[in-house]
Amino acid sequence: MASRTTRRGSSPRSRSRSASAIDDALARLERDIPKLLRQLRRNVQELRDQVDRARADGERRWRDAERKVKQDAENLRRKLERAVARMRGRGKPAPRPAPKAKARSAGTARKPARAKRGGTKRRR
């Protein structure tokens, strides 16, 4: 059985093929660079716009949260002042709205009051 021997190195033809493949790739890259740069610029601009929108949204949310905290703190302060004043007996209790009577026209009579049911058991 004869064994095959491999030659070290490459033939001139394969060298020229690989060199031409590299030259072809470089030429293609040189043609594509302007297009790739335009895409890269567009992507960077979109990313910048997205960051600006996120920053503005975050600032708006922060302002809203800050306003809400201030309002809650002010309401709590007022409630505490009222509670302390009631505890010391120098303040009046929190005002409760009085029930308002409905105005009736001259010809309308009152409805009779409904009779209350006796007992606390529920019927089934």
C-alpha atoms as an extended CHARMM CRD file, in Angstrom:
* protein
*
       124  EXT
         1         1  MET       CA              0.0000000000        0.0000000000        0.0000000000  PROA      1               0.0000000000
         2         2  ALA       CA              1.4590000000        3.2720000000       -1.0310000000  PROA      2               0.0000000000
         3         3  SER       CA              1.1650000000        6.1770000000        1.3120000000  PROA      3               0.0000000000
         4         4  ARG       CA              0.5120000000        9.6310000000        0.0160000000  PROA      4               0.0000000000
         5         5  THR       CA              2.8060000000       12.3690000000        0.9860000000  PROA      5               0.0000000000
         6         6  THR       CA              1.5940000000       15.9030000000        1.4210000000  PROA      6               0.0000000000
         7         7  ARG       CA              3.6060000000       18.7980000000        0.2430000000  PROA      7               0.0000000000
         8         8  ARG       CA              4.3610000000       21.5200000000        2.6500000000  PROA      8               0.0000000000
         9         9  GLY       CA              3.6570000000       25.0390000000        1.3910000000  PROA      9               0.0000000000
        10        10  SER       CA              1.2220000000       26.0370000000       -1.2820000000  PROA      10              0.0000000000
        11        11  SER       CA              1.3510000000       26.1620000000       -4.9890000000  PROA      11              0.0000000000
        12        12  PRO       CA              1.7080000000       29.4910000000       -6.7740000000  PROA      12              0.0000000000
        13        13  ARG       CA             -1.8020000000       29.1140000000       -8.1490000000  PROA      13              0.0000000000
        14        14  SER       CA             -3.4010000000       28.6790000000       -4.7070000000  PROA      14              0.0000000000
        15        15  ARG       CA             -1.3570000000       31.6080000000       -3.4130000000  PROA      15              0.0000000000
        16        16  SER       CA             -2.6420000000       33.8050000000       -6.2020000000  PROA      16              0.0000000000
        17        17  ARG       CA             -6.2120000000       32.6360000000       -5.5260000000  PROA      17              0.0000000000
        18        18  SER       CA             -5.9780000000       33.4890000000       -1.8390000000  PROA      18              0.0000000000
        19        19  ALA       CA             -4.3310000000       36.8110000000       -2.6100000000  PROA      19              0.0000000000
        20        20  SER       CA             -7.0520000000       37.6620000000       -5.0770000000  PROA      20              0.0000000000
        21        21  ALA       CA             -9.7120000000       36.6430000000       -2.5200000000  PROA      21              0.0000000000
        22        22  ILE       CA             -8.1520000000       39.0330000000       -0.0070000000  PROA      22              0.0000000000
        23        23  ASP       CA             -7.9820000000       41.7720000000       -2.6240000000  PROA      23              0.0000000000
        24        24  ASP       CA            -11.6150000000       41.1410000000       -3.5460000000  PROA      24              0.0000000000
        25        25  ALA       CA            -12.6610000000       41.3380000000        0.1160000000  PROA      25              0.0000000000
        26        26  LEU       CA            -10.7120000000       44.5580000000        0.5990000000  PROA      26              0.0000000000
        27        27  ALA       CA            -12.2390000000       46.0880000000       -2.5300000000  PROA      27              0.0000000000
        28        28  ARG       CA            -15.7380000000       45.0960000000       -1.3510000000  PROA      28              0.0000000000
        29        29  LEU       CA            -15.0200000000       46.5910000000        2.0690000000  PROA      29              0.0000000000
        30        30  GLU       CA            -13.8270000000       49.8550000000        0.4920000000  PROA      30              0.0000000000
        31        31  ARG       CA            -17.0720000000       50.0370000000       -1.4730000000  PROA      31              0.0000000000
        32        32  ASP       CA            -19.2080000000       49.2470000000        1.5930000000  PROA      32              0.0000000000
        33        33  ILE       CA            -17.4950000000       51.6050000000        4.0610000000  PROA      33              0.0000000000
        34        34  PRO       CA            -19.5410000000       54.7130000000        3.1240000000  PROA      34              0.0000000000
        35        35  LYS       CA            -22.7950000000       52.7540000000        3.4190000000  PROA      35              0.0000000000
        36        36  LEU       CA            -21.7200000000       51.2620000000        6.7470000000  PROA      36              0.0000000000
        37        37  LEU       CA            -20.7370000000       54.6980000000        8.0550000000  PROA      37              0.0000000000
        38        38  ARG       CA            -24.1520000000       56.1150000000        7.1010000000  PROA      38              0.0000000000
        39        39  GLN       CA            -25.8630000000       53.2310000000        8.9310000000  PROA      39              0.0000000000
        40        40  LEU       CA            -23.6360000000       53.7470000000       11.9490000000  PROA      40              0.0000000000
        41        41  ARG       CA            -24.3980000000       57.4970000000       12.0440000000  PROA      41              0.0000000000
        42        42  ARG       CA            -28.1200000000       56.7910000000       11.7470000000  PROA      42              0.0000000000
        43        43  ASN       CA            -27.9740000000       54.2310000000       14.5640000000  PROA      43              0.0000000000
        44        44  VAL       CA            -26.0190000000       56.5880000000       16.8200000000  PROA      44              0.0000000000
        45        45  GLN       CA            -28.5170000000       59.3990000000       16.1580000000  PROA      45              0.0000000000
        46        46  GLU       CA            -31.4680000000       57.0880000000       16.9430000000  PROA      46              0.0000000000
        47        47  LEU       CA            -29.7580000000       55.9890000000       20.1400000000  PROA      47              0.0000000000
        48        48  ARG       CA            -29.1040000000       59.6110000000       21.1190000000  PROA      48              0.0000000000
        49        49  ASP       CA            -32.7760000000       60.4800000000       20.5040000000  PROA      49              0.0000000000
        50        50  GLN       CA            -33.8740000000       57.4780000000       22.5540000000  PROA      50              0.0000000000
        51        51  VAL       CA            -31.6110000000       58.5060000000       25.4510000000  PROA      51              0.0000000000
        52        52  ASP       CA            -32.9560000000       62.0820000000       25.3090000000  PROA      52              0.0000000000
        53        53  ARG       CA            -36.5470000000       60.8440000000       25.3900000000  PROA      53              0.0000000000
        54        54  ALA       CA            -35.7890000000       58.5240000000       28.3150000000  PROA      54              0.0000000000
        55        55  ARG       CA            -34.0390000000       61.3270000000       30.2140000000  PROA      55              0.0000000000
        56        56  ALA       CA            -36.9690000000       63.7130000000       29.6670000000  PROA      56              0.0000000000
        57        57  ASP       CA            -39.4340000000       61.0240000000       30.7420000000  PROA      57              0.0000000000
        58        58  GLY       CA            -37.3700000000       60.2560000000       33.8430000000  PROA      58              0.0000000000
        59        59  GLU       CA            -37.1650000000       63.9460000000       34.7700000000  PROA      59              0.0000000000
        60        60  ARG       CA            -40.9280000000       64.3250000000       34.3330000000  PROA      60              0.0000000000
        61        61  ARG       CA            -41.5760000000       61.2780000000       36.5240000000  PROA      61              0.0000000000
        62        62  TRP       CA            -39.1550000000       62.6140000000       39.1280000000  PROA      62              0.0000000000
        63        63  ARG       CA            -40.9200000000       66.0030000000       39.2070000000  PROA      63              0.0000000000
        64        64  ASP       CA            -44.3200000000       64.2940000000       39.5430000000  PROA      64              0.0000000000
        65        65  ALA       CA            -43.0850000000       62.0800000000       42.3720000000  PROA      65              0.0000000000
        66        66  GLU       CA            -41.4730000000       65.0390000000       44.1290000000  PROA      66              0.0000000000
        67        67  ARG       CA            -44.7040000000       67.0640000000       43.8710000000  PROA      67              0.0000000000
        68        68  LYS       CA            -46.7180000000       64.1310000000       45.2520000000  PROA      68              0.0000000000
        69        69  VAL       CA            -44.3520000000       63.6960000000       48.2110000000  PROA      69              0.0000000000
        70        70  LYS       CA            -44.5930000000       67.4160000000       49.0220000000  PROA      70              0.0000000000
        71        71  GLN       CA            -48.3990000000       67.3240000000       48.8740000000  PROA      71              0.0000000000
        72        72  ASP       CA            -48.5380000000       64.2310000000       51.0830000000  PROA      72              0.0000000000
        73        73  ALA       CA            -46.1430000000       65.7970000000       53.5980000000  PROA      73              0.0000000000
        74        74  GLU       CA            -48.2280000000       68.9950000000       53.7230000000  PROA      74              0.0000000000
        75        75  ASN       CA            -51.4620000000       67.0260000000       54.2330000000  PROA      75              0.0000000000
        76        76  LEU       CA            -49.8570000000       64.9540000000       56.9700000000  PROA      76              0.0000000000
        77        77  ARG       CA            -48.5440000000       68.0960000000       58.7040000000  PROA      77              0.0000000000
        78        78  ARG       CA            -52.0340000000       69.6190000000       58.7000000000  PROA      78              0.0000000000
        79        79  LYS       CA            -53.5960000000       66.4430000000       60.0960000000  PROA      79              0.0000000000
        80        80  LEU       CA            -50.9630000000       66.2430000000       62.8110000000  PROA      80              0.0000000000
        81        81  GLU       CA            -51.5140000000       69.8830000000       63.7830000000  PROA      81              0.0000000000
        82        82  ARG       CA            -55.2630000000       69.2730000000       64.0510000000  PROA      82              0.0000000000
        83        83  ALA       CA            -54.7500000000       66.1050000000       66.0970000000  PROA      83              0.0000000000
        84        84  VAL       CA            -52.3340000000       67.8120000000       68.4890000000  PROA      84              0.0000000000
        85        85  ALA       CA            -54.6990000000       70.7520000000       68.8780000000  PROA      85              0.0000000000
        86        86  ARG       CA            -57.5990000000       68.3990000000       69.7260000000  PROA      86              0.0000000000
        87        87  MET       CA            -55.4400000000       66.5110000000       72.2320000000  PROA      87              0.0000000000
        88        88  ARG       CA            -54.5140000000       69.7420000000       74.0070000000  PROA      88              0.0000000000
        89        89  GLY       CA            -58.1580000000       70.7370000000       74.0630000000  PROA      89              0.0000000000
        90        90  ARG       CA            -57.6560000000       74.1380000000       72.5440000000  PROA      90              0.0000000000
        91        91  GLY       CA            -58.7930000000       73.2640000000       69.0790000000  PROA      91              0.0000000000
        92        92  LYS       CA            -62.2100000000       72.3980000000       67.8910000000  PROA      92              0.0000000000
        93        93  PRO       CA            -62.9160000000       68.9190000000       66.5310000000  PROA      93              0.0000000000
        94        94  ALA       CA            -62.7850000000       68.3910000000       62.8350000000  PROA      94              0.0000000000
        95        95  PRO       CA            -65.8890000000       69.9240000000       61.2680000000  PROA      95              0.0000000000
        96        96  ARG       CA            -68.4850000000       67.4840000000       60.0390000000  PROA      96              0.0000000000
        97        97  PRO       CA            -70.8210000000       68.5850000000       57.2960000000  PROA      97              0.0000000000
        98        98  ALA       CA            -74.4100000000       68.9730000000       58.5470000000  PROA      98              0.0000000000
        99        99  PRO       CA            -77.0920000000       67.1080000000       56.5980000000  PROA      99              0.0000000000
       100       100  LYS       CA            -78.8900000000       69.4780000000       54.3040000000  PROA      100             0.0000000000
       101       101  ALA       CA            -82.6750000000       69.5410000000       54.1890000000  PROA      101             0.0000000000
       102       102  LYS       CA            -84.1790000000       69.2720000000       50.7530000000  PROA      102             0.0000000000
       103       103  ALA       CA            -86.3430000000       72.1610000000       49.6710000000  PROA      103             0.0000000000
       104       104  ARG       CA            -89.9180000000       71.1070000000       48.9030000000  PROA      104             0.0000000000
       105       105  SER       CA            -92.4300000000       72.8120000000       46.7780000000  PROA      105             0.0000000000
       106       106  ALA       CA            -95.6190000000       74.0460000000       48.5030000000  PROA      106             0.0000000000
       107       107  GLY       CA            -97.9000000000       71.3160000000       47.1400000000  PROA      107             0.0000000000
       108       108  THR       CA            -95.6800000000       68.3290000000       47.9650000000  PROA      108             0.0000000000
       109       109  ALA       CA            -96.3630000000       66.4030000000       51.1430000000  PROA      109             0.0000000000
       110       110  ARG       CA            -93.8790000000       64.3640000000       53.1090000000  PROA      110             0.0000000000
       111       111  LYS       CA            -93.6830000000       60.6560000000       52.4700000000  PROA      111             0.0000000000
       112       112  PRO       CA            -94.5890000000       58.5170000000       55.4530000000  PROA      112             0.0000000000
       113       113  ALA       CA            -91.5930000000       56.9620000000       57.2480000000  PROA      113             0.0000000000
       114       114  ARG       CA            -91.0000000000       53.2950000000       56.5420000000  PROA      114             0.0000000000
       115       115  ALA       CA            -91.6440000000       50.9080000000       59.3670000000  PROA      115             0.0000000000
       116       116  LYS       CA            -88.5160000000       49.2700000000       60.7540000000  PROA      116             0.0000000000
       117       117  ARG       CA            -88.3910000000       45.5090000000       60.8000000000  PROA      117             0.0000000000
       118       118  GLY       CA            -87.8750000000       43.8550000000       64.1320000000  PROA      118             0.0000000000
       119       119  GLY       CA            -85.1910000000       41.2690000000       64.8970000000  PROA      119             0.0000000000
       120       120  THR       CA            -81.7010000000       40.7410000000       63.7090000000  PROA      120             0.0000000000
       121       121  LYS       CA            -82.0580000000       37.3020000000       62.1100000000  PROA      121             0.0000000000
       122       122  ARG       CA            -81.9740000000       37.0520000000       58.3880000000  PROA      122             0.0000000000
       123       123  ARG       CA            -84.6360000000       34.9910000000       56.6860000000  PROA      123             0.0000000000
       124       124  ARG       CA            -83.7170000000       32.4570000000       54.0650000000  PROA      124             0.0000000000
